Amino acid sequence: SIMRLPMPNGETGVFNTINATLSNRRGKVDYIVGKLIDVSKDVAEKEELLLKSQTDGLTGLLNAITTEDLISKRLQSKKSNVTDALILVDCDSFKDINDTYGHLVGNQALVHVATNLKQYFTTTNILGRIGGDEFCVYLKDIPSAAFVRNTCQKLVNKIRKTDKWVNISVSIGIALSSNNESYEDLFKKADSALYQAKRKGKSSVVVYSE
């Protein structure tokens, strides 16, 4: 079996345990003899590989597959009286940035957006990059739609900037989930809201409404 133990340097060591019991003539266990094999390095390497397989290399956010998987699991386990929110964030005129200033500047713009997402939303939420210039945020147990809208509007204002003559801005579509629904259905609602936000113009926020 695997055992985790605190080490003198403050870190946690991972050990594989091997043991055997020594019994007397009556079958009662007198001794347990064993040893610990330090497998901390192997476990750390496996965990690092797993983390790399789940994250986007450029932004450090979750990749599309992991994002969908975690959201789907949340939707399946969420109580019906709890309201969550799926937020789609899309860069405005991102193709123009790439075509005009090159992919290096385009990548810097994506990192700028991802950095702000990490600052505005805690690690208890699900943050992912699900496309070239499209990001996803899943908020758990929100107090109200107005709260999500206001938070997203602040995020839009924070992301909007002009850096080296490059205008960076995003549009946001929001869908609320209070019933048992699939990831695909919820995503379609958020995507529809994002489409409406794009039609309104840059730096817009739209909440999906039936």
C-alpha positions, -999 to 999 in steps of 0.1 A, spaced: 0 0 0 10 37 -4 16 59 27 22 96 28 43 109 58 55 143 68 92 148 64 116 169 86 120 194 58 83 202 58 75 182 26 54 151 24 71 119 15 54 90 -4 63 55 6 54 20 -6 49 -3 25 58 -39 25 51 -59 57 47 -94 71 32 -107 104 49 -131 128 24 -152 148 28 -175 178 16 -211 180 -19 -200 190 -21 -179 158 -19 -146 177 2 -119 160 33 -111 180 51 -89 156 47 -70 123 79 -66 104 82 -44 73 99 -16 55 91 16 37 103 22 1 106 59 -8 87 64 -41 83 101 -37 102 109 -69 82 84 -90 48 97 -77 58 133 -82 68 126 -119 35 108 -125 15 137 -109 34 162 -130 27 142 -162 -10 140 -152 -11 178 -146 6 185 -180 -20 163 -197 -48 183 -182 -36 218 -187 -31 242 -217 6 247 -222 4 284 -231 -20 297 -204 -17 272 -176 -55 268 -176 -73 235 -180 -75 222 -215 -108 216 -234 -111 179 -226 -105 183 -189 -127 213 -186 -157 195 -202 -150 164 -180 -150 184 -148 -181 204 -157 -200 173 -167 -192 156 -134 -203 187 -115 -236 188 -134 -243 152 -126 -236 156 -89 -251 191 -84 -282 195 -62 -313 208 -80 -317 238 -57 -281 250 -64 -275 274 -93 -242 274 -112 -230 295 -141 -212 286 -173 -193 316 -187 -178 317 -222 -151 344 -228 -141 351 -264 -114 376 -276 -127 403 -298 -111 405 -333 -84 381 -323 -77 371 -359 -69 408 -367 -43 408 -339 -26 377 -352 -27 389 -388 -15 424 -380 10 418 -352 19 381 -354 13 351 -334 37 361 -306 17 391 -298 -15 370 -301 -1 346 -276 7 375 -252 -29 386 -255 -42 351 -246 -19 350 -216 -32 385 -206 -68 372 -206 -59 340 -188 -40 359 -161 -70 381 -154 -93 350 -152 -71 335 -125 -72 368 -106 -110 371 -107 -120 336 -101 -107 313 -73 -93 278 -78 -125 262 -66 -141 272 -99 -133 255 -132 -111 277 -155 -102 264 -190 -91 273 -225 -115 255 -248 -104 270 -282 -79 291 -299 -91 324 -283 -120 311 -263 -121 305 -226 -145 289 -202 -153 296 -165 -177 275 -144 -189 291 -112 -204 269 -85 -233 279 -63 -238 315 -74 -259 340 -53 -277 355 -84 -275 362 -121 -268 399 -113 -238 389 -93 -223 369 -122 -231 397 -147 -215 424 -125 -184 402 -119 -180 396 -157 -185 433 -165 -156 441 -141 -135 414 -157 -142 429 -192 -132 463 -180 -100 449 -164 -90 430 -195 -96 458 -219 -63 476 -226 -41 490 -253 -6 476 -253 18 485 -280 -10 498 -302 -28 464 -298 -64 467 -286 -73 437 -264 -109 431 -253 -133 402 -248 -170 395 -250 -188 372 -226 -219 349 -228 -234 335 -196 -258 306 -190 -272 296 -156 -277 260 -146 -303 252 -119 -318 220 -133 -303 187 -143 -289 193 -178 -260 181 -199 -228 200 -206 -238 202 -243 -272 218 -235 -256 243 -211 -228 251 -235 -253 258 -263 -271 284 -241 -238 301 -232 -227 301 -268 -259 316 -279 -255 344 -253 -219 349 -265 -232 353 -301 -256 380 -289 -227 397 -270 -206 397 -302 -235 412 -322 -238 440 -296 -201 450 -301 -169 446 -283 -166 442 -245 -203 431 -241 -218 408 -215 -250 388 -222 -269 364 -199 -289 337 -217 -326 340 -214 -352 315 -225 
